[in-house]
Amino acid sequence: MPLKSWMKRRAFITAFAMSLTPSPLFDVAGLVAGATRVPVRVFYPAMLMGKVLRGILVATAGFYGIGLLEHVL
């Protein structure tokens, strides 16, 4: 299973990348992180950074997307 090997080798980067994706993939990553005993001090900051970055990207896309729609319509 590639996710398990990624989590063992690069837990922070894997948790960060999975937290940027939609929820079902992140849920699987969280389960794998727990199964491979990734420390909380590694998992939580990666998760927080990924979720915040995803929120910023969605908010920015919404802000500029509404402006484009108003301009087109």
C-alpha positions in Angstrom: 0.0 0.0 0.0 1.7 3.2 -1.2 0.1 5.5 1.4 1.4 3.4 4.3 5.0 3.6 3.0 4.7 7.3 2.3 3.4 7.9 5.8 6.2 5.9 7.3 8.9 7.8 5.3 7.5 11.3 5.1 4.6 11.6 7.6 4.5 15.4 7.7 4.4 15.9 3.9 1.9 13.1 3.4 -0.5 14.4 6.1 -0.1 17.9 4.6 -0.9 16.8 1.1 -3.8 14.6 2.1 -5.3 17.4 4.2 -5.4 19.5 1.0 -7.7 16.9 -0.7 -11.4 16.4 -0.1 -12.4 14.7 3.2 -12.6 11.0 2.2 -9.0 10.9 1.2 -7.9 12.7 4.3 -9.9 10.3 6.5 -8.0 7.4 5.0 -4.7 9.3 5.6 -5.7 9.8 9.2 -6.4 6.1 9.7 -3.0 5.2 8.1 -1.2 7.8 10.3 -2.7 6.2 13.4 -1.9 2.7 12.2 1.7 3.6 11.5 1.9 5.5 14.9 2.8 8.9 13.5 3.3 11.2 16.4 0.6 13.8 17.1 3.2 16.6 17.1 3.9 15.7 13.5 0.4 15.0 12.3 -1.5 17.9 13.8 0.7 20.8 12.4 0.7 19.2 9.0 -3.1 18.8 9.1 -3.6 22.3 10.3 -1.4 23.8 7.6 -3.1 21.8 4.9 -6.6 22.7 6.0 -5.8 26.4 6.4 -4.1 26.5 2.9 -7.1 24.7 1.4 -9.5 27.2 3.1 -7.5 30.2 1.8 -7.5 28.7 -1.7 -11.3 28.1 -1.7 -12.0 31.6 -0.3 -9.7 33.2 -2.9 -11.3 31.3 -5.7 -14.8 32.3 -4.4 -13.8 35.9 -4.1 -12.4 36.2 -7.6 -14.9 33.8 -9.1 -17.9 35.9 -8.0 -16.2 38.9 -9.5 -15.7 37.2 -12.8 -19.3 36.0 -12.8 -20.6 39.5 -12.1 -18.4 40.8 -14.9 -19.6 38.2 -17.4 -23.3 38.5 -16.4 
